[in-house]
Amino acid sequence: MADARGLVVRCNDAAVPVLPAAAPGAPLADVAPDWLRDAHAGLCSPGPHTAPDSGRAPAGEIDGRFYEAHPTVRDDGSVAWWLVDDTDHRLVREALRMEQERGAFLAKASNVLLSSLNLARCMDATAQMAAESLADAALVIAPVRGQRLPVVTCLRGGEPETSTVTADPDAVPGLGEALRGFPPVPSRWIDPSAAPAWMVPESLGPVGSIVITPLPGHGVPAGALILLRKAEAAAFSEEEEVFARLFAARAGAGMSAARLYAEQSSISDLLMRELLPPALHQISGVDFAGGYRPSADHERIGGDFYDVHPATVEGEPSLVLLGDVCGKGLEAAVLTGRIRNTLHALLPLADDHQRMLSLLNTSMLSSHHTRFATMVLASAVRRGNTVDLKLTSGGHPSPLIVRADGTVEEAETHGTLIGAIPTVTATTVSTSLAPGESCVLYTDGITEAKGGPMGDDLFGEERLKRALSGCAGMPAEGIVEHVQMLAGQWLNDRPHDDMAVVVISAPRTHHLSAVNGHTRGRYTA
């Protein structure tokens, strides 16, 4: 207790160990810390007495402990100061704050790292977040490729930099173990002065302490994380090393997921290229064009397929096949791949459509698949200015012939489904295409497309024939684009089945005429 003049009036037994020099009559300024003296002077100054800082109790340190001072102003103007030791509560609050900040940091790290399935971006993000929150500089090292180490380095406040270092990881204490997924070596065992030059960024300066911790992945190590602190900074504490390992676990999970995704994506792309319909062009004087639209826009493959196999001997026909497997999506696409491979193996029998379909039917029935398929085979060969065709349908919509005058004819071929019953039958028909005429093969995804003004009308065969009648003389690619455009407009973004179309055309013949060999020529049909 001190009076208005700032002299100590009384000091109870509990206060004596805290302020040993306090005794009645001693100036408060000589026995109490400055923050308590100033608070007392503020209360005893003329004017209304209000609690300092809008009701916040004065607080400060005394001999390493933290106290809050709560005043009681007496009638005679003296003030009784109750000192409350808040050290432990303050430490708890600080620890809670740090844990909340660390928890928020780890949650952010998980969101950032697991939301990206790109390995390079994961490594960059790991190095940058570690440099900003855990150390003065951070290095992320991918799994070893011999002695070539892919490294991402980042300084606090800087941008990640990628490089490849040729070094022996076992020459750096703790690095070889970390890259193999072993528990980390304590930082106190690592001599910063022994760190190789490639590990210390030039602009960082002398290193005071180093933490090397593994980045655990899914079953295999995802790499290693190296944290560097400057010589003038405090060394890593045991608690900080534990937190670094928690961060590394999240970073390793993100990098491992990105690496697995990259591997699976590469395998998927490779398989996808084998399942995608081929790009078609002119072969042996015959124009071919094809178009495919899967049932879902986010998919690239489905149950419709087509192929063109050029003749291996000049003058022999090229084989065209277009089919539709029951179902859609990836499972149907897998079966289309098997069918295409089987037919490729049967190419020596390309002249005998019936036998090819029969052998394919046997192959499908002997497999574990319960799906069936429809298919149409076409053999096309250029003879003079015309293209001779041989067409065979196995339960598939009949091909349509677009004549030069706009007439659309339906090829009279029919047959049974493939892969449904033990014995298949099919009828083969022959026809010829004059210059500018085309044969259109299509799947029922086009004719059964629901849309139109009411939204539930089928596009239908008659509407397709009317559309094709206006395509007389058009090149094969133009007919494909026209059919796809009309079907797309009819659907108007409604759900639909897989759609495929292939056009075989006899090219128009052109010759260039000139007068005296000097004037500009012109194309005539």
KOLFIFI-943872 format. One record per residue (C-alpha): residue in three letters; z, x, y. Coordinates in pm, whole numbers, plus 50000, padded with zeros to 5 digits. Layout:
BEGIN
AlaZXY;...
end
This chain:
BEGIN
Met500005000050000;Ala499085013450349;Asp499865000350697;Ala497494993950983;Arg497885030351102;Gly496605043050770;Leu499945056150638;Val501025050750281;Val503865025550260;Arg504265022749885;Cys502725035049560;Asn503725019649226;Asp504255038748903;Ala500755031048766;Ala499115044949081;Val500975078249076;Pro498795094048798;Val495675082448981;Leu496735094249330;Pro499425120849265;Ala499745130449634;Ala500385095049749;Ala503905090749888;Pro505425068950160;Gly504525082750504;Ala501515103250385;Pro498215096550563;Leu495875077050338;Ala493075100250443;Asp494935129450278;Val495735112849947;Ala492855088649877;Pro489085093649841;Asp486825087650138;Trp485475054550006;Leu489025039749985;Arg490005053550325;Asp486895038650488;Ala487495004850322;His491085004550454;Ala489975013850804;Gly487424985450798;Leu490044959850705;Cys492544972150964;Ser490054973551253;Pro490314946651527;Gly488524913851457;Pro488384890351162;His489124906050827;Thr486334900450578;Ala485714916050244;Pro483284945350271;Asp479624940250177;Ser479854902350175;Gly482624900449916;Arg481714930549703;Ala484824950949625;Pro484814987349741;Ala484305010749448;Gly483995047549373;Glu485115077049161;Ile488535092749137;Asp488815123348914;Gly485775113248707;Arg486885077248658;Phe485325047648833;Tyr487575022749017;Glu487134990449204;Ala489604984249493;His490674948249559;Pro492644943449886;Thr495444919349977;Val496124918050354;Arg499804911650435;Asp501194893350737;Asp502384925550897;Gly498834940050888;Ser499414963050594;Val497034961950296;Ala497914963049929;Trp495104979049733;Trp494834970449364;Leu492784997149186;Val491044984948871;Asp489665011348632;Asp486104999248564;Thr484875030748391;Asp484575016648040;His483024984248155;Arg480585003648368;Leu479615025648073;Val479084994947858;Arg476974978548127;Glu474925010448168;Ala474465013447794;Leu473384976947777;Arg470944982348063;Met469455012647890;Glu469144994047563;Gln467444965047739;Glu465024988947909;Arg464335006847582;Gly463874974147398;Ala461434962447665;Phe459614995947642;Leu459314993847263;Ala458114957847285;Lys455494968047541;Ala454474997547324;Ser454024974747023;Asn451914950147223;Val449734977347375;Leu449234997347056;Leu448824969146807;Ser446504949147034;Ser443904976747022;Leu442114984846699;Asn440395015046852;Leu441915047846733;Ala440975067947042;Arg442525042047275;Cys445685040947059;Met446065078747081;Asp445505077947459;Ala448035049847506;Thr450625067347287;Ala450365100047482;Gln450445082747822;Met453405060047745;Ala455385088847595;Ala454715111047897;Glu455755083848141;Ser458965073047969;Leu460135099747725;Ala459135134147848;Asp457305154648111;Ala454295158747883;Ala453235144747546;Leu450725154247280;Val449405131647005;Ile447825149246707;Ala445725131246448;Pro445915140646079;Val444645175546005;Arg440995182145927;Gly441365217245788;Gln442645237046083;Arg440875215646344;Leu443455193946518;Pro442265163846723;Val444705163847017;Val445335140347310;Thr447425155947589;Cys448985137647883;Leu451225149048170;Arg453575125248348;Gly451555107648616;Gly448265120348471;Glu445475107548250;Pro445105114947876;Glu442745143347785;Thr441155147047443;Ser440395180347281;Thr440035196946942;Val442225227146873;Thr441675252346598;Ala445145262146482;Asp447395263746180;Pro449915235246217;Asp452375253145988;Ala452575281146247;Val454415256646478;Pro457945248646353;Gly458125211946261;Leu454435203646323;Gly453165209345970;Glu456055188945830;Ala455415160746080;Leu451695158845997;Arg452625155945630;Gly455065127745708;Phe458325146645645;Pro461465139045852;Pro461485155846193;Val463055189846261;Pro465895187146522;Ser464755198846865;Arg467575224346884;Trp465925243146598;Ile462655246846792;Asp462385276447029;Pro460335265247333;Ser459305301047407;Ala457555302547068;Ala455285272947145;Pro451595283047127;Ala449525282047445;Trp447405252547327;Met450525230947302;Val451725236247663;Pro449565222747947;Glu448955249448211;Ser450285228548499;Leu453525219748321;Gly455275253248369;Pro458035267648148;Val459185244547871;Gly462885238347821;Ser462935216847509;Ile460515202647251;Val460655172947016;Ile458175170446727;Thr458275138346527;Pro455925122946268;Leu453865092046340;Pro454365071846020;Gly451415051145903;His450685026045629;Gly451265047045320;Val449865079045474;Pro450945098145789;Ala449185087246107;Gly449765120346288;Ala452425137346496;Leu453945132646842;Ile455055162647050;Leu457285157447356;Leu457805185247614;Arg460375188047892;Lys460395213348171;Ala462925241548174;Glu464805226648470;Ala465165192648302;Ala467985183048068;Ala467355190147702;Phe466645161447466;Ser469845145247345;Glu470325133546989;Glu470135097647112;Glu466825104647287;Glu465405120146972;Val466335088846775;Phe464645067347039;Ala461545089647026;Arg461355083046650;Leu461565045546711;Phe458665047946954;Ala456755070346710;Ala457145044046437;Arg455405018146654;Ala452755042546769;Gly452075053246412;Ala451715017046301;Gly449195010846578;Met447185042246501;Ser447255035346129;Ala446044999546181;Ala443255012446405;Arg442215038446148;Leu442215012845866;Tyr440194988846079;Ala437655016246160;Glu437275024645791;Gln436934988345686;Ser434564981345975;Ser432375010445868;Ile432304997845509;Ser431624962245626;Asp428784973545852;Leu427254993045565;Leu427464963045331;Met426334939645608;Arg423174959545666;Glu422324954645301;Leu422914917045324;Leu421184910245658;Pro417634896845642;Pro415064923945718;Ala412944926646030;Leu409424915545942;His406064927846074;Gln402424930645973;Ile401894943945621;Ser398464951545474;Gly396714929845732;Val399054899845688;Asp401444889445965;Phe405024881945861;Ala407864869746081;Gly411334856646000;Gly414364842246171;Tyr417904835346055;Arg420864817246211;Pro424184816046023;Ser426284784546016;Ala428974800546237;Asp428074820146549;His430794845946479;Glu429264853646137;Arg426204875046075;Ile425444865345716;Gly425534834145501;Gly423864816145214;Asp420244816445341;Phe418124847245282;Tyr414594860545279;Asp412784892645186;Val409264906545194;His408304932544934;Pro405054950445024;Ala402564956944748;Thr402794991744599;Val399054992344528;Glu396434985344794;Gly394734952044739;Glu397694937844547;Pro399734909044699;Ser403004913144886;Leu405864891744757;Val407784869244993;Leu410944851544888;Leu413114827045080;Gly416174810244933;Asp419294790244996;Val422524795244800;Cys424894765944768;Gly427654771145025;Lys427924793445329;Gly429884822445467;Leu430744855445305;Glu431114842544948;Ala427624827544958;Ala426284859445118;Val427614880244828;Leu425594859044586;Thr422484861944804;Gly422874899544778;Arg422964897544399;Ile419914874744392;Arg417934897644622;Asn418824928044412;Thr417874910044091;Leu414504899544232;His413914934744356;Ala414404946943999;Leu411904920543879;Leu409144931644117;Pro406984944943830;Leu406674908243728;Ala405724896544079;Asp402424881743956;Asp404314857443730;His406524836043958;Gln407644813843672;Arg408934842943468;Met410714858243768;Leu412544825543836;Ser413384821343468;Leu414894856243440;Leu416794851243766;Asn418134818243631;Thr419384835943316;Ser421044862843525;Met422844837443744;Leu424064816843448;Ser425504847943282;Ser427594856843588;His430964842543685;His429474824143982;Thr429334786343968;Arg426944783444260;Phe423254775544231;Ala420344783344459;Thr416974769644566;Met414094793244626;Val410434796244710;Leu408234825944616;Ala404984834444793;Ser402444861144707;Ala400154870145000;Val397144893045006;Arg394444898645268;Arg390884894245142;Gly388344898645419;Asn389424876645710;Thr391494852845499;Val394904855045335;Asp395204842444979;Leu398554826844891;Lys400264817844567;Leu403354795644621;Thr406104785744377;Ser409184764644455;Gly412384764544255;Gly414084732944382;His413294743044740;Pro411564723545022;Ser407824728144988;Pro406104752945222;Leu404064738545509;Ile400524750445586;Val399474749545952;Arg395694747845975;Ala393594759446268;Asp392964723546385;Gly396694715146394;Thr396794697446061;Val400024703945869;Glu399764702945491;Glu402604703045240;Ala402064727044950;Glu402234707544624;Thr404744730044449;His408054719244300;Gly410574730544041;Thr414174729943925;Leu417254745744081;Ile418044781843996;Gly421384788643825;Ala422154752543737;Ile420614745743391;Pro419534768943106;Thr415804762943143;Val413874761343470;Thr410364749043533;Ala408204753743839;Thr404694746043957;Thr402604773044122;Val399844764344369;Ser397234785844538;Thr395754782544885;Ser394084803745152;Leu394764808745523;Ala391824812545760;Pro392264833846075;Gly394934817946296;Glu396404796746015;Ser399974800145889;Cys402294791445603;Val405864782245697;Leu408774786645454;Tyr412104771945567;Thr415534761845442;Asp417014727045463;Gly419404738645735;Ile416534731645975;Thr415484697345852;Glu419094686245794;Ala420294697946136;Lys422184668546291;Gly421774662346662;Gly419434644646900;Pro420424618847163;Met422984601646939;Gly424254633546781;Asp423914622746416;Asp420134621246359;Leu418534646246122;Phe415834668846259;Gly413814659145950;Glu410584670245791;Glu408354647746001;Arg409734661546326;Leu409234696746191;Lys405624688846096;Arg404904674846443;Ala406384706046598;Leu404264728446376;Ser401074709346451;Gly401344722646805;Cys401644758246675;Ala398074761146547;Gly396704795546627;Met400084809146737;Pro401174842846600;Ala403794842746324;Glu406594854846550;Gly405834827746807;Ile406054800346542;Val409444813446423;Glu410814813946778;His409434779146849;Val411034763846538;Gln414374780946610;Met414314769246971;Leu413604732946878;Ala416314732746610;Gly418804748146853;Gln418004722447121;Trp418344694546866;Leu421774706946757;Asn423044712547111;Asp425924734846989;Arg426984710746713;Pro428084723746369;His425224731746136;Asp424294748245808;Asp422624782145772;Met419004781245890;Ala416184804645788;Val412424803945844;Val409624827645740;Val406024825145861;Ile403014841045690;Ser399884842045907;Ala396294853045881;Pro395664872446203;Arg392864862046430;Thr389964886646427;His388984902246759;His386194925446867;Leu385614943347193;Ser382174939547356;Ala380854961247637;Val377634965047830;Asn376054999747848;Gly379405013747742;His380645013548104;Thr381614978048201;Arg384984962848111;Gly384954945747773;Arg386534913047671;Tyr388244900547358;Thr386534872147175;Ala387804853146878;
end
